Amino acid sequence: MIKLLKLFCILIMITSSALADTDGNLELSKKNKQVKDCFEPLNRASFALNQGLDKALFKPIAKGYRNLPPSVRVGTGNVINNISNLITIPNNVLQGDIKMAFINTGRLVVNTTIGLLGIIDVADNMGFPTYEKEDYGQTLGKWGVGPGCYIVLPVLGPSTLRDTAGSFVNVLGGDPWYHASINGNNEYLSENVFLASKVLGGVDFRANNLESFDNLEKNSMDFYASLKSLYIQDRKIKIENIKRGNIQVIYNDEGDWEEIDTK
């Protein structure tokens, strides 16, 4: 099974590179090209499925979550960010940013211990630099791998062939949280704990952006196209480490979408 996953990951990366610019840069580079929507009919079908699930399940849950005390929601978000350090730190190293790797390691240690598993963001209160998530899709982009075609994954949402390949790295050993929960022998961790953390991450993001998504859908002639554009823009910003303006676009690395700021 692992061998098949590795082969699939390699095939996606090769396809992604082939569909990128010939110079290896993002197709949203200086040439101002757009990432190709090679599977648009299938993507729109997946998008419609996701929208149906959102209206029937995710949005109502997010609304209920919004009714919880603010301290509970803030603590949940802090724990999710703390866990995401386990993916950010190795990607800091792979991108050659050793300084940030040490800083984020310190952040993880401080928040996990003094911050009670990350419920309290002690590192932020201590003046640590603003936390920026990194993932394997971003690292592949840094290494010159183009995005390939845009795809919409059922439930998980927007992605590209490159970012999907990056997500497979987690399964192949790149996510310590995944392996400690799924494959570990720790009595306190299990598959259910891992899945719960992912679900909570999605609910937390959705709850923080109820109005933003509603406004975007209401004011978009084509909601699918709007979200595609925002996702591609967000990935470009993250890979090139561009300072954001008034709009912070979306998505998760398999569940960690950045919040939308529609000021």
C-alpha positions as CSV (number, residue, x, y, z in Angstrom):
1,M,0.0,0.0,0.0
2,I,2.8,2.4,0.9
3,K,4.6,1.6,-2.3
4,L,1.4,2.4,-4.3
5,L,1.0,5.7,-2.5
6,K,4.6,6.6,-3.2
7,L,4.2,5.8,-6.8
8,F,1.0,7.9,-7.0
9,C,2.7,10.8,-5.3
10,I,5.6,10.7,-7.8
11,L,3.3,10.5,-10.7
12,I,1.4,13.6,-9.5
13,M,4.6,15.5,-9.0
14,I,5.8,14.6,-12.5
15,T,2.5,15.6,-14.1
16,S,2.5,18.8,-12.0
17,S,6.0,19.7,-13.3
18,A,5.1,19.0,-16.9
19,L,2.0,21.2,-16.8
20,A,3.9,24.1,-15.2
21,D,5.8,26.8,-17.0
22,T,8.9,25.5,-18.8
23,D,11.1,27.6,-16.4
24,G,9.6,25.8,-13.4
25,N,7.9,28.9,-12.0
26,L,4.2,29.2,-11.1
27,E,1.9,29.9,-14.0
28,L,0.8,33.0,-12.1
29,S,4.3,34.4,-12.6
30,K,5.6,37.4,-14.5
31,K,4.0,36.0,-17.6
32,N,0.7,36.4,-15.8
33,K,-0.6,33.1,-16.9
34,Q,-3.3,31.3,-15.0
35,V,-3.3,27.8,-13.5
36,K,-5.2,25.6,-16.0
37,D,-8.5,24.2,-15.0
38,C,-8.0,21.0,-16.9
39,F,-10.8,19.1,-15.2
40,E,-13.4,21.9,-14.9
41,P,-16.5,19.7,-15.5
42,L,-15.4,17.3,-12.8
43,N,-14.2,20.1,-10.6
44,R,-17.6,21.8,-10.8
45,A,-19.3,18.6,-9.9
46,S,-17.1,18.2,-6.8
47,F,-17.7,21.9,-6.0
48,A,-21.5,21.3,-6.1
49,L,-21.1,18.3,-3.8
50,N,-19.0,20.3,-1.4
51,Q,-21.5,23.2,-1.4
52,G,-24.3,20.8,-0.7
53,L,-22.4,19.3,2.2
54,D,-21.6,22.8,3.5
55,K,-25.2,23.9,3.5
56,A,-26.5,20.7,5.0
57,L,-23.8,19.9,7.5
58,F,-20.7,22.2,7.9
59,K,-22.4,25.6,8.0
60,P,-25.0,24.6,10.7
61,I,-22.3,23.0,12.8
62,A,-20.1,26.2,12.4
63,K,-23.1,28.3,13.5
64,G,-23.5,26.2,16.6
65,Y,-19.7,26.4,17.3
66,R,-20.0,30.2,17.1
67,N,-22.3,30.1,20.1
68,L,-19.6,28.6,22.3
69,P,-17.8,31.0,24.7
70,P,-15.0,33.0,22.9
71,S,-12.4,31.5,25.2
72,V,-13.3,28.0,24.1
73,R,-13.0,29.0,20.4
74,V,-9.8,30.8,20.9
75,G,-8.3,27.9,22.8
76,T,-9.4,25.5,20.1
77,G,-7.8,27.6,17.4
78,N,-4.6,27.8,19.4
79,V,-4.4,24.1,19.8
80,I,-4.9,23.6,16.1
81,N,-2.1,26.1,15.3
82,N,0.2,24.4,17.8
83,I,-0.3,21.0,16.1
84,S,0.4,22.5,12.7
85,N,3.9,23.4,13.8
86,L,4.7,19.7,13.4
87,I,4.3,20.2,9.6
88,T,5.6,23.7,9.5
89,I,9.0,23.0,11.2
90,P,10.2,20.3,8.7
91,N,9.1,22.5,5.8
92,N,11.1,25.4,7.3
93,V,14.1,23.1,7.2
94,L,13.4,21.9,3.6
95,Q,13.0,25.5,2.4
96,G,16.4,26.4,4.0
97,D,14.9,28.7,6.7
98,I,16.7,27.2,9.6
99,K,16.2,30.3,11.8
100,M,12.4,30.0,11.5
101,A,12.7,26.2,12.2
102,F,14.3,27.0,15.5
103,I,11.8,29.7,16.3
104,N,8.8,27.5,15.6
105,T,10.4,24.6,17.5
106,G,10.7,27.0,20.5
107,R,7.1,28.1,19.9
108,L,5.9,24.4,19.9
109,V,7.8,23.6,23.1
110,V,6.6,26.7,25.0
111,N,3.0,26.4,23.9
112,T,2.8,22.6,24.5
113,T,4.3,22.9,28.0
114,I,3.5,26.2,29.6
115,G,0.6,26.8,27.3
116,L,-1.2,23.6,28.3
117,L,-0.9,21.7,24.9
118,G,-1.3,24.9,23.0
119,I,-4.6,26.1,24.6
120,I,-2.8,29.3,25.5
121,D,-0.5,30.9,23.0
122,V,2.2,31.8,25.4
123,A,4.8,32.2,22.6
124,D,2.8,35.0,21.1
125,N,2.5,36.7,24.5
126,M,6.3,36.3,24.8
127,G,6.9,38.2,21.6
128,F,7.7,35.4,19.2
129,P,7.4,36.4,15.5
130,T,4.0,36.0,13.8
131,Y,3.4,32.4,13.1
132,E,3.2,31.5,9.4
133,K,2.2,28.0,8.4
134,E,4.2,26.1,5.9
135,D,3.3,22.8,4.1
136,Y,4.8,20.4,1.6
137,G,2.9,22.0,-1.3
138,Q,4.6,25.3,-0.5
139,T,8.0,23.6,-0.3
140,L,7.5,22.0,-3.7
141,G,6.6,25.4,-5.1
142,K,9.8,26.8,-3.5
143,W,11.8,24.1,-5.2
144,G,10.4,25.2,-8.6
145,V,7.6,22.6,-9.0
146,G,4.7,24.2,-10.9
147,P,1.2,23.9,-9.6
148,G,-0.1,21.8,-12.5
149,C,-3.9,21.7,-13.0
150,Y,-6.4,23.1,-10.6
151,I,-8.6,20.5,-8.9
152,V,-11.4,20.4,-6.4
153,L,-11.3,17.5,-4.0
154,P,-14.5,16.2,-2.5
155,V,-14.9,17.5,1.0
156,L,-11.3,18.8,1.2
157,G,-11.9,21.5,-1.4
158,P,-9.6,23.5,-3.7
159,S,-6.1,22.2,-4.6
160,T,-3.7,21.7,-7.4
161,L,-1.8,18.6,-8.5
162,R,1.3,19.9,-6.8
163,D,-0.5,20.6,-3.5
164,T,-2.3,17.2,-3.6
165,A,1.2,15.6,-4.0
166,G,2.3,17.6,-1.0
167,S,-0.6,16.3,1.0
168,F,0.5,12.7,0.2
169,V,3.8,13.4,1.8
170,N,2.0,13.6,5.2
171,V,0.8,10.0,4.7
172,L,4.3,8.9,3.7
173,G,6.0,10.3,6.8
174,G,5.8,14.0,6.7
175,D,3.3,14.6,9.4
176,P,4.4,13.5,12.9
177,W,0.9,14.1,14.3
178,Y,-0.6,11.8,11.7
179,H,1.8,9.0,12.5
180,A,1.7,9.4,16.3
181,S,-2.1,9.2,16.1
182,I,-2.6,6.6,13.4
183,N,0.4,4.4,13.7
184,G,1.7,5.2,17.2
185,N,1.2,3.1,20.3
186,N,0.5,6.0,22.6
187,E,-2.5,5.3,24.8
188,Y,-3.6,8.9,24.6
189,L,-3.5,9.2,20.8
190,S,-5.6,7.4,18.3
191,E,-7.1,7.7,14.8
192,N,-10.1,9.3,16.4
193,V,-8.0,12.0,18.0
194,F,-6.3,12.8,14.6
195,L,-9.7,13.0,12.8
196,A,-11.2,15.1,15.6
197,S,-8.3,17.6,15.3
198,K,-8.9,17.9,11.5
199,V,-12.6,18.3,11.9
200,L,-12.2,20.9,14.6
201,G,-9.8,22.8,12.4
202,G,-12.3,22.9,9.5
203,V,-15.2,23.9,11.8
204,D,-13.1,26.7,13.5
205,F,-12.2,28.1,10.1
206,R,-15.8,27.9,8.8
207,A,-17.1,29.6,11.9
208,N,-14.7,32.4,11.6
209,N,-15.7,33.1,8.0
210,L,-19.5,32.6,8.0
211,E,-20.2,36.2,6.8
212,S,-17.2,36.4,4.5
213,F,-18.3,33.3,2.5
214,D,-21.9,34.4,2.4
215,N,-20.9,37.8,1.1
216,L,-18.5,36.3,-1.5
217,E,-21.2,33.9,-2.7
218,K,-23.8,36.7,-2.8
219,N,-21.6,39.1,-4.8
220,S,-20.0,36.6,-7.2
221,M,-21.4,36.0,-10.6
222,D,-19.6,32.6,-10.5
223,F,-18.8,31.5,-7.0
224,Y,-16.8,28.5,-8.3
225,A,-14.5,30.9,-10.3
226,S,-14.2,33.3,-7.4
227,L,-13.0,30.7,-5.0
228,K,-10.6,29.2,-7.6
229,S,-9.1,32.6,-8.1
230,L,-8.7,33.2,-4.4
231,Y,-7.1,29.8,-3.8
232,I,-4.6,30.3,-6.5
233,Q,-3.8,33.8,-5.3
234,D,-3.4,32.6,-1.8
235,R,-1.0,29.8,-2.7
236,K,1.1,32.3,-4.8
237,I,1.3,34.6,-1.8
238,K,2.3,31.9,0.6
239,I,5.0,30.4,-1.7
240,E,6.5,33.7,-2.6
241,N,6.2,35.1,0.9
242,I,4.4,38.2,-0.3
243,K,3.0,40.5,2.3
244,R,-0.8,40.5,2.2
245,G,-3.0,43.5,1.6
246,N,-6.5,43.8,3.0
247,I,-7.6,40.4,1.7
248,Q,-6.3,37.2,3.2
249,V,-7.4,34.4,1.0
250,I,-8.3,30.9,1.8
251,Y,-7.4,27.4,2.3
252,N,-5.9,24.9,4.2
253,D,-3.3,22.7,3.9
254,E,-5.7,19.7,4.1
255,G,-7.8,21.6,6.6
256,D,-6.2,24.9,7.6
257,W,-7.6,27.5,5.4
258,E,-6.4,31.0,6.1
259,E,-9.2,33.3,7.3
260,I,-10.8,35.7,4.8
261,D,-10.5,39.3,5.7
262,T,-13.0,41.3,3.6
263,K,-12.2,44.8,5.0
